[in-house]
Amino acid sequence: MKILVCEDNSLTLRSIEYSLKNAGYDVSKAMDGDQGILILKEEEIDLVITDINMPYTKGLELVRYVNTQMERKIPVIIITGITLEETREHALELGAQEFLTKPLDLDVLMGKVKSLLEKNS
């Protein structure tokens, strides 16, 4: 299974990448939403994990892209430092399946990843 992680904080990105690779997942990384969209166009991605606040294309725009432009359904997990309920509701309305706030609990993230991939396989 291949997972795209879009996160502009390099420490957070490395932590998520390490956890995913340790669990046996193949990982593609993007530091912003534009890079994320390019990867989605070029690679067969099974799940997207994205931050909301990134340079260029934001995470919510990436969620919208995944849910309107991709031929197949790809689950999306939002990770963010924004704790506003309106932001959570908006992300879920756009098609994100999960919304996790930072500081990120990697065990919770890994449980969500496993669950979503099992549902979509």
C-alpha positions as CSV (number, residue, x, y, z in Angstrom):
1,M,0.0,0.0,0.0
2,K,1.3,3.4,-1.0
3,I,0.6,6.5,1.2
4,L,1.1,10.1,0.2
5,V,2.1,12.4,3.1
6,C,1.8,16.1,2.5
7,E,3.4,18.1,5.4
8,D,5.5,21.2,5.3
9,N,7.1,20.6,8.7
10,S,10.1,18.4,8.0
11,L,10.2,16.9,11.6
12,T,6.5,15.9,11.5
13,L,6.9,14.6,8.0
14,R,9.9,12.4,9.0
15,S,8.1,11.1,12.1
16,I,5.0,10.1,10.0
17,E,7.2,8.6,7.3
18,Y,9.2,6.6,9.8
19,S,6.0,5.2,11.5
20,L,4.5,4.3,8.1
21,K,7.6,2.6,6.8
22,N,8.0,0.7,10.0
23,A,4.5,-0.6,9.6
24,G,5.4,-1.8,6.0
25,Y,3.8,1.0,3.9
26,D,5.4,2.6,0.9
27,V,5.6,6.3,1.4
28,S,5.7,9.3,-1.0
29,K,6.3,12.7,0.5
30,A,5.4,16.3,-0.5
31,M,6.2,19.5,1.3
32,D,3.2,21.3,-0.2
33,G,-0.1,20.6,-1.9
34,D,1.2,21.3,-5.4
35,Q,3.8,18.6,-5.0
36,G,1.1,16.4,-3.6
37,I,-1.1,16.8,-6.7
38,L,1.8,16.0,-9.0
39,I,2.4,12.8,-7.1
40,L,-1.3,11.9,-7.2
41,K,-1.2,12.3,-11.0
42,E,2.0,10.2,-11.4
43,E,1.7,7.4,-8.8
44,E,-0.9,4.9,-7.6
45,I,-1.7,6.3,-4.1
46,D,-3.9,4.3,-1.7
47,L,-4.3,6.9,1.1
48,V,-3.4,10.6,1.6
49,I,-2.3,12.2,4.9
50,T,-2.2,16.0,4.6
51,D,-1.7,19.0,6.8
52,I,-4.1,21.9,6.2
53,N,-1.7,24.9,6.3
54,M,1.0,24.4,3.7
55,P,2.5,26.6,1.0
56,Y,0.8,26.9,-2.4
57,T,-2.1,24.5,-2.5
58,K,-3.5,24.0,1.0
59,G,-4.6,20.8,2.5
60,L,-8.3,21.4,2.1
61,E,-7.8,22.2,-1.6
62,L,-5.9,18.8,-1.9
63,V,-8.9,17.1,-0.3
64,R,-11.2,18.7,-2.8
65,Y,-8.9,17.6,-5.6
66,V,-8.8,14.0,-4.4
67,N,-12.6,13.9,-4.2
68,T,-13.4,15.6,-7.5
69,Q,-10.5,14.9,-9.9
70,M,-9.4,11.3,-9.0
71,E,-11.0,8.4,-10.9
72,R,-11.0,6.2,-7.8
73,K,-11.8,6.9,-4.2
74,I,-8.8,7.6,-2.1
75,P,-9.2,8.1,1.7
76,V,-7.8,11.3,3.2
77,I,-6.7,12.0,6.7
78,I,-6.3,15.6,7.8
79,I,-3.6,16.4,10.4
80,T,-3.6,20.0,11.7
81,G,-2.9,22.3,14.5
82,I,-6.2,24.0,13.9
83,T,-8.7,22.9,16.5
84,L,-11.7,24.9,15.3
85,E,-14.9,22.8,14.9
86,E,-15.8,24.7,11.7
87,T,-12.5,23.6,10.1
88,R,-13.1,20.0,11.1
89,E,-16.7,20.1,9.7
90,H,-15.5,21.8,6.5
91,A,-12.7,19.2,6.0
92,L,-15.2,16.3,6.4
93,E,-17.7,18.0,4.1
94,L,-15.0,18.2,1.4
95,G,-14.5,14.4,1.7
96,A,-11.8,13.9,4.3
97,Q,-12.4,10.7,6.3
98,E,-10.5,11.6,9.4
99,F,-9.4,14.8,11.1
100,L,-6.6,14.6,13.7
101,T,-5.1,17.5,15.6
102,K,-1.5,18.2,16.5
103,P,0.4,17.4,18.5
104,L,-0.1,14.2,16.6
105,D,-0.5,10.8,18.4
106,L,1.3,8.5,16.0
107,D,-0.4,5.4,17.4
108,V,-3.8,7.0,16.7
109,L,-2.7,7.9,13.2
110,M,-1.5,4.4,12.5
111,G,-4.8,3.0,13.7
112,K,-6.7,5.3,11.4
113,V,-4.5,4.4,8.5
114,K,-4.9,0.7,9.0
115,S,-8.7,1.0,9.4
116,L,-9.2,3.2,6.3
117,L,-7.0,1.0,4.1
118,E,-8.8,-2.2,5.3
119,K,-12.2,-0.5,4.4
120,N,-11.0,0.5,0.9
121,S,-9.3,-2.8,-0.1
